[in-house]
Amino acid sequence: MELADGVVRLRRFRPEDAPAVARACDDPETARFIPGMPTPYTEDDARAYLRRCERVWNVGGHRPFAIVPGDGEELLGAMEVRLGEVGSIGYWVAAAARNRGVATRAVRLLSRWALIEGGVERLELTTHPDNVASQRVAEKAGFTREGLLRSHLRFRDGRRDSVLFSLLPTDL
């Protein structure tokens, strides 16, 4: 399964993505906002992540995707949707691809698919309260900010809050 809008394409991960995943994830800003991300992030970590992506593909509605250019294979980031009556979506973007609209386009593309074809009736996206860029992505992709989830996720330094956003089929 692939989704594309002409600028970005979402495809399944491939084993040869491991070096690019390792480079992208060995970034302090990425690790800062993703719970459980190893630091430093190695190619072994990337290979384990790719094995997990393959193992969970469509198990319990999980669909992890590589974000690549519409006309190429350069890894720009990753995203995952979890399908269900209430679904969720998350993503990271490599440092070199940030501030280019990649995340917004990818979130719009996958959100639309989840709500129209994936059977999701409510799609949720959470961000770290300090991750203003990710909050802007959510809003540009049409999500509505709903509030703060206190002590929502466990991080290396303890529990942290999350900002909750939602998207409904009627928002499209």
Kinemage of the C-alpha trace (Angstrom):
@kinemage 1
@onewidth
@group {chain A} dominant
@subgroup {mainchain}
@vectorlist {calphas} color= white
{ca met a 1} P 0.000 0.000 0.000
{ca glu a 2} L 1.267 3.458 -0.924
{ca leu a 3} L -0.276 6.897 -0.629
{ca ala a 4} L 0.959 9.909 -2.591
{ca asp a 5} L 0.019 13.488 -3.367
{ca gly a 6} L 2.680 14.238 -5.997
{ca val a 7} L 5.036 15.889 -3.487
{ca val a 8} L 5.333 13.215 -0.791
{ca arg a 9} L 4.760 9.494 -0.889
{ca leu a 10} L 4.077 7.137 2.004
{ca arg a 11} L 5.365 3.618 1.477
{ca arg a 12} L 6.282 0.602 3.536
{ca phe a 13} L 9.754 0.577 5.009
{ca arg a 14} L 12.476 -1.503 3.371
{ca pro a 15} L 15.594 -3.031 4.962
{ca glu a 16} L 17.785 -0.653 2.937
{ca asp a 17} L 16.184 2.285 4.816
{ca ala a 18} L 18.171 1.396 7.970
{ca pro a 19} L 21.134 3.787 7.462
{ca ala a 20} L 18.832 6.729 6.704
{ca val a 21} L 16.595 5.909 9.695
{ca ala a 22} L 19.673 5.760 11.938
{ca arg a 23} L 20.948 9.134 10.685
{ca ala a 24} L 17.545 10.786 11.068
{ca cys a 25} L 16.824 9.381 14.521
{ca asp a 26} L 20.265 10.167 15.918
{ca asp a 27} L 19.047 13.732 16.366
{ca pro a 28} L 18.566 15.283 19.817
{ca glu a 29} L 15.371 17.092 18.736
{ca thr a 30} L 13.777 13.862 17.535
{ca ala a 31} L 14.750 11.993 20.708
{ca arg a 32} L 13.503 14.886 22.834
{ca phe a 33} L 9.945 14.439 21.612
{ca ile a 34} L 9.589 10.670 21.082
{ca pro a 35} L 9.198 8.469 24.156
{ca gly a 36} L 11.581 5.533 24.374
{ca met a 37} L 13.826 6.575 21.484
{ca pro a 38} L 17.373 5.331 22.141
{ca thr a 39} L 20.179 7.877 22.319
{ca pro a 40} L 22.522 7.587 20.602
{ca tyr a 41} L 20.497 5.936 17.840
{ca thr a 42} L 22.445 3.301 15.902
{ca glu a 43} L 21.930 1.268 12.746
{ca asp a 44} L 21.157 -1.711 14.995
{ca asp a 45} L 18.349 0.377 16.531
{ca ala a 46} L 17.152 1.254 13.022
{ca arg a 47} L 17.153 -2.386 11.909
{ca ala a 48} L 15.171 -3.339 15.034
{ca tyr a 49} L 12.693 -0.539 14.275
{ca leu a 50} L 12.304 -1.726 10.674
{ca arg a 51} L 11.728 -5.318 11.832
{ca arg a 52} L 9.041 -4.023 14.208
{ca cys a 53} L 7.430 -2.043 11.369
{ca glu a 54} L 7.251 -5.175 9.232
{ca arg a 55} L 5.998 -7.327 12.122
{ca val a 56} L 3.167 -4.951 13.109
{ca trp a 57} L 2.053 -4.000 9.582
{ca asn a 58} L -1.735 -4.171 9.758
{ca val a 59} L -1.673 -6.067 13.085
{ca gly a 60} L -4.204 -4.375 15.308
{ca gly a 61} L -4.601 -1.733 12.627
{ca his a 62} L -0.982 -0.481 12.799
{ca arg a 63} L 0.389 0.928 9.569
{ca pro a 64} L 3.934 2.358 9.745
{ca phe a 65} L 5.136 4.274 6.691
{ca ala a 66} L 8.329 5.810 5.368
{ca ile a 67} L 7.869 9.361 4.093
{ca val a 68} L 9.761 9.883 0.819
{ca pro a 69} L 9.584 12.466 -1.984
{ca gly a 70} L 6.895 11.858 -4.578
{ca asp a 71} L 9.582 11.250 -7.193
{ca gly a 72} L 12.355 9.641 -5.140
{ca glu a 73} L 13.453 7.387 -2.317
{ca glu a 74} L 15.290 9.771 0.049
{ca leu a 75} L 13.923 9.123 3.544
{ca leu a 76} L 12.272 12.309 4.787
{ca gly a 77} L 10.642 10.846 7.878
{ca ala a 78} L 8.265 8.256 9.245
{ca met a 79} L 4.682 8.072 10.370
{ca glu a 80} L 2.317 5.535 11.782
{ca val a 81} L -1.425 5.359 11.989
{ca arg a 82} L -3.329 3.069 14.313
{ca leu a 83} L -6.737 2.294 12.932
{ca gly a 84} L -9.854 1.675 14.981
{ca glu a 85} L -13.016 3.530 15.913
{ca val a 86} L -10.668 6.019 17.583
{ca gly a 87} L -7.359 6.026 15.730
{ca ser a 88} L -4.077 7.798 16.318
{ca ile a 89} L -1.325 9.176 14.164
{ca gly a 90} L 2.290 10.034 14.933
{ca tyr a 91} L 5.352 11.009 12.947
{ca trp a 92} L 8.906 12.302 12.902
{ca val a 93} L 10.726 14.173 10.165
{ca ala a 94} L 14.471 14.133 9.501
{ca ala a 95} L 16.201 17.414 10.353
{ca ala a 96} L 17.074 18.150 6.701
{ca ala a 97} L 13.399 17.819 5.692
{ca arg a 98} L 11.932 20.062 8.394
{ca asn a 99} L 10.238 23.378 7.613
{ca arg a 100} L 9.436 22.265 4.063
{ca gly a 101} L 5.804 21.205 4.595
{ca val a 102} L 6.682 17.501 4.489
{ca ala a 103} L 4.999 16.647 7.795
{ca thr a 104} L 1.862 18.639 7.026
{ca arg a 105} L 1.432 17.001 3.617
{ca ala a 106} L 2.077 13.513 5.003
{ca val a 107} L -0.315 14.018 7.944
{ca arg a 108} L -3.044 15.308 5.602
{ca leu a 109} L -2.552 12.380 3.240
{ca leu a 110} L -2.633 9.637 5.860
{ca ser a 111} L -5.367 11.276 7.962
{ca arg a 112} L -7.666 11.559 4.981
{ca trp a 113} L -7.088 7.911 4.089
{ca ala a 114} L -7.699 6.790 7.708
{ca leu a 115} L -10.977 8.698 7.985
{ca ile a 116} L -12.343 7.875 4.527
{ca glu a 117} L -11.062 4.359 3.842
{ca gly a 118} L -9.579 3.141 7.138
{ca gly a 119} L -12.797 3.133 9.141
{ca val a 120} L -11.584 5.661 11.716
{ca glu a 121} L -14.342 7.801 13.241
{ca arg a 122} L -12.021 9.998 15.299
{ca leu a 123} L -8.297 10.471 14.712
{ca glu a 124} L -6.086 11.709 17.531
{ca leu a 125} L -2.630 13.272 17.438
{ca thr a 126} L -0.629 14.162 20.543
{ca thr a 127} L 2.444 16.354 20.829
{ca his a 128} L 4.859 17.360 23.534
{ca pro a 129} L 3.780 20.764 24.927
{ca asp a 130} L 7.130 22.253 23.851
{ca asn a 131} L 6.901 20.883 20.301
{ca val a 132} L 5.381 23.986 18.733
{ca ala a 133} L 6.345 22.902 15.202
{ca ser a 134} L 4.380 19.671 15.551
{ca gln a 135} L 1.402 21.571 16.948
{ca arg a 136} L 1.487 23.828 13.876
{ca val a 137} L 1.551 20.745 11.644
{ca ala a 138} L -1.547 19.372 13.384
{ca glu a 139} L -3.412 22.643 12.958
{ca lys a 140} L -2.367 23.089 9.306
{ca ala a 141} L -3.522 19.518 8.631
{ca gly a 142} L -6.977 20.429 9.958
{ca phe a 143} L -6.795 18.978 13.463
{ca thr a 144} L -8.501 20.791 16.351
{ca arg a 145} L -6.624 21.380 19.587
{ca glu a 146} L -8.662 19.878 22.404
{ca gly a 147} L -6.533 20.308 25.490
{ca leu a 148} L -3.781 19.002 27.717
{ca leu a 149} L -3.434 15.390 28.855
{ca arg a 150} L -1.644 15.615 32.191
{ca ser a 151} L 1.125 13.127 32.953
{ca his a 152} L 0.228 11.323 29.730
{ca leu a 153} L 3.437 9.540 28.650
{ca arg a 154} L 6.533 8.155 30.313
{ca phe a 155} L 9.825 9.640 29.104
{ca arg a 156} L 13.431 9.102 30.209
{ca asp a 157} L 13.103 11.852 32.786
{ca gly a 158} L 9.661 10.870 34.072
{ca arg a 159} L 6.089 11.395 32.936
{ca arg a 160} L 5.132 14.306 30.723
{ca asp a 161} L 2.031 16.059 29.523
{ca ser a 162} L 0.741 15.908 25.950
{ca val a 163} L -1.292 18.325 23.871
{ca leu a 164} L -4.248 16.502 22.296
{ca phe a 165} L -5.587 17.233 18.811
{ca ser a 166} L -8.398 15.490 16.944
{ca leu a 167} L -9.710 15.217 13.403
{ca leu a 168} L -13.196 13.963 12.491
{ca pro a 169} L -14.594 12.918 9.109
{ca thr a 170} L -16.754 16.066 9.147
{ca asp a 171} L -13.553 18.166 9.373
{ca leu a 172} L -12.384 17.065 5.919
